[in-house]
Amino acid sequence: MSRRVLILHTGGTIGMEAAPGGLKPMAGFSALLKRRLGETASATPLPDCDVVELDRLIDSANLQPAQWPVIAGELVRRWDAYDGFVVLHGTDTMAWTASALSFMLRGLDKPVILTGAQIPLTAPRSDGLENLEMALILAAQHPLREVALCFGRKLFRGNRSRKIATDRFDAFDSPNYPAIAEAGINIVLHRELLLAAEPKAFFLPDHFDPEAVAVLTIHPGLSPRVVEAVLSDSMLSGVVLRSYGVGNVPEANARLLAALGAAVKRGVTVVNTTQCVIGAVAQDTYATGAALARIGAVSGADMTLEAAFAKLHVLIAEGLPPEDIRARMAAPLAGEMIAG
């Protein structure tokens, strides 16, 4: 029996065309996509596929957390009808959506692969078709049971991926976890790197509160007044702290630490992540990091900003108490971090 894959078009550069005001979504993209795939199918055997478009396509830069369950819902409604899924998405926030889907679709038993393009499919030298063909081939493979991101001839774990380049075809990387597949003459899937099968535990919240999670980046001269203003928001339930090195903050800034500590006591989950691209937080290495541990901040280990942000949103939406959120933020749920 041939494999069948759903292509869900959510928006992004791959489906755009030039217009007087800049790139905009093109009419008839689904038909064009099917025609282009048909033209290459004789040279590159592809699984059977259907194309579905969101009613309202999303410009990647306009993405909101509320749109994550919309995307997940389109997949879940069709889950039993397909062997795998490819999500076309804009590159700016593709890693954020990949992370969110990985936490909403925990224990999935089929591949969900996000891809897109740096150049529209209608334009010369577009990378869109090559990315899509690789994603389709991998989306039909049974051993792959996770949310992944396919770009520039590589497949990455979705919640380990990051956009690293604005103008290169290999625009994504996975700094703290190897690529799980690579394309050369053949596509090589590294099965030893894949997530093991787990019981299905899908969770699609009715609502993501856009004000529930904030991101604070530590920098020289960061004003405690700015931090206090962010942390004083009564709607705030979680903070992703982007600290120096292995998790360091200016411990000499007592007012800043006091503001973070007061937020933790109030029930806000503070997750300490590093600004460094490679490596993990180790809060007990320096006194400047241990200060965060003392006030109750959770080590984010080697989680990306995108993964930490999405994971916090999902756990908060589940309605868990702060102590449970902190415990689950410190442990891997979907392969997003090293085990502590």
N, C-alpha and C positions, 0 to 999 in steps of 0.2 A: 504494500500500500504506500502511495507517495505521501510525503509529508506536506502539510498545509500550514502556511504562515500568514498571520494578519499583519499588515502594515498600517499603523495608526499615524496619520499625519496631523501633528499638533501645531505646525507652523515652522518658521525658521527660514534661513537663507536658501536652503535647497529648493523650496517651492516658491521662490520670489522671482520677479522680473524687474528690469529697469523701468523707471517712471520719472517724470519731471522732478518730483520731490524726493527722489531716492528710491531704493528697492522697496517693492510692495508685493503682497501675495498675489500670485497670478491666477486667473480663472482657468479652469480645465486642467489643473495640475495632475489630478488622479489619472485622467485619460492619458496624458503625456507620459506619466511614469510607467503605466502599464505597457504603453507602446515601446518605450525605450528598453524596458526589461525584456520584452518579447524579442526585440532586435538582437539582444546579446545572449539569449537563452541557448541558441544553437552552439555557441562557442563555450559558454559557461553554464552547465546544468544547474538550474535553480529550482527550489521547491515551488509548488503551486502557491499562489498568494492572492489575497483580496486586499483592497485599499479602502480605508475608511478615514474620513476627515472630521475633525471637530467642527461643530457648528460655528464656533468662533475661534479662528486660528490665533495662536499666541505669538506675538513678537517676543523673542526670548528675553529682551531687556525689560519687558513689562510683566514678566511672570510674577505671580503672587502665590504664597503657600496654599491659598484656597483652591488653586487650580490643580494641585497635586492629586487630591482625591477624584477630581473629574477625569484626569488621565487614567488613574488606576481603575476607576469605575468602568471606563470603556473596555479595558482589558478583561476585568473580572466578568463582566456580562457575557463575554464571548469565550471565556476560558476553556470550556469543554469542547468547543468547535475547532480548535486549532492546536497544532503541535508546538508552536512557538510564536513569539510576537516581536515585531520591530517597531520602535517608536521613532518617528522623524521629529526632530526637535532642533531649535536654534542653539548655536554653540555657546552663547554667553552664559546661559544658566543650565546647560545640559547636565553638568556634573551635580548640580544642586537637585535637579529632578531625579536623576539616577539614584542619588542617595536617598531621597524621600521614598521613592518606589521600593527600594530595598527594605526599608523599615515597615512600610505598609503591607508588603507582600511577603512577609517572612514565611519560610517553609514552602516557597513556590516549587512546583514540580516540573516547570517548563522554563525555557529561556525567555527573558525579556531583554532586548538589546536596543539601546538608544544609539542613534547615529544622525548624521546631517551632513552639512557641507560648508566649506569656506567660500565657495563660488556657486551661484545658482545653477540648477540643472540645465537651464536654457542658455547659459553663457559658455563661450569657448573655454576649454581647459577646466571645466568643472570637475571637482573631485567627488561629487555627489554619487554618481553611479557606482564607482569603485567601492566607496564606503558601504553603500546599500547592498551591493552584491555580496560582499563578505559577511555583512550582518545577516542576510537572508540564509546563506549557507550554514552559518553557525546557529541561527535560530531554529533550524530543523534538527539539531543534534540533541539526543536524549541526555547525555552525561551532564550537560550544562543546565544547572538548576539554580540560577541566580540572575540578578539584574546586572547587566554588563553594559559597557560603552565601547562602541566600535568606531575607530577613527584612525586614519593614516596607516592602514595595514596592520593595526594592532587591536586586540581586544583586552580591555581592562575591567577589573571588578568595578562596578558602578560607583560604590561608596568609597573607593580608593582613588578615584580619578580626579584630575584637575585640568582646567584649561590653562595652558602655559604659554601660548603664542597667539598673537593676533593675525599674523600674516603667513603662517606656514601650514602646509597640508597635514603635517603631524602636530596638530594643535593641542593634543592632550597627552598627558603622561600619568603615571601612577608611581609617585616617588618612593613610597614605602612598601610597595608590593609588586612583584613581577607581573608583566603582561601575561594574561592567561591564554592568549593565542596570538600567533603572528602569521602573516601571509608573505610567502615568497613564491617560488614555483608552486608549492603546495601550502595549504593552510594547516598549521600545526597547533593543535589544542593540547595544552599542558594539563592533563587530567589530574595530576597530583596536586595542582594548585586550586582545584575547584572546591566549592563548598560541598559538604556531605549532605545527603538527604535528611530533612527534618520534617516533623509534622506540620501541616499547613496551619498557619495562624494569621490569616489576612485580617487587616484592620483598616477600614476606610471611614475616617471620621466625617460626620456631617458638617463640621466646621473647624477650620484652623484659625485661631485668633492671630491676626497679623502683628499684634502688639505684645504677644506673649514672650517672644525671644528677642534679645538685643545682642549686638556684637560690639565689644569694646576692645580697641587696639591700644596696647601700651606703647607710649612713645616718650622720648625725652621732653620734659616740661608739661606732661599731661596734667591738666588742671583738675584738682579734686572736685571743684565746683561743677565741672562738666560731668564727672562720674556720678556725683550725688544727684544731679538733675536726671540723668538716665535711670538710676536705680530707684529714684523716688516714685516712678510711675506705678500706680496701684495695679495696673493691668499686667505688669511684668512678672513672669514666672521663671524665666531662665535667661542666663547670660553666657555667651561664649566669649571668654577672655583670650585675647591673642597676646601672649606674653613673649618675653625675650628667651632665646636659647632653650634650655631644658625646663623652662617654666618659671622664669624669674620676673619679678616686678620690683619697683623701687621701694624696698621695705622701709627706707628712711622717710617715706611719705606716709606718716601715720594717719593722716586724714583720709587718704585714699584707701588704705587697708581697713580703717574703721567703717567706711562706707560699704565696702564689700562684705565685711563681717556682719554688719547690721542687716544687709540684704539677705544673707544666708540665714540668719536667725528668724527673719520674717518669712522664710519658706522659699526664697528664690534659689534655684540651682545654679551655681557658678561653676562652669567647666573650663579648666585651664588648658589651652592648646598653645602650641608654639608657632611663632611667625616663620620659623625656619621651614624650608621646603622638605628637607630630609631629616629624619630623626624623630625622637619622641620626648614627651615631657617626663622629667624625673624630679618631682617636687622636693625630694629630700637631699638633693645634691648640694645646693647652696642655701645659705640662710635666707636669701631673697626669694627662693621658691618655697622653703619650709614655712615661711610666714603665711602663704596661701593655704597650705595644708592645715595650719593651726586654726584658721578661721572657718574651715569646712569646705573649701573649694575642692572640686573633684578633678583628679588628673584625667586629661583627655588622651593620654598616651600618644599614639601617633595618628590619631584621627585628623582628617582634613577639616578645615573650617566648614566646608559644605556638608560633610557627614555629621559633624557635631551639631550644626544648626538644624539640620533636618531631623536628626534623632531626638533632639530636645523637643522640637515641635510635635513629633508623633507621640512621645511619651507623655507630654503635657496634655495632648488631646485625648489620651486614654483615660485621663482623670485620676492618675496615680497620685498618692501622697508624696510630698517632697522627699522623704527618706527613701522611698522606692525608686523614684526617678534618679536620685543620686547613685543608688546601688547599681541600677541598670545602665547608667551612663558610664560607669567605671568598668563595665564588662562588655565583651563583644556580643552583639545580637545577630549580626548578619555579615560577619567577616570584615567589619569596618576598622578594626583595631587589633593590636597585639593583646593577647591575654595578659592580665596583670600578674 
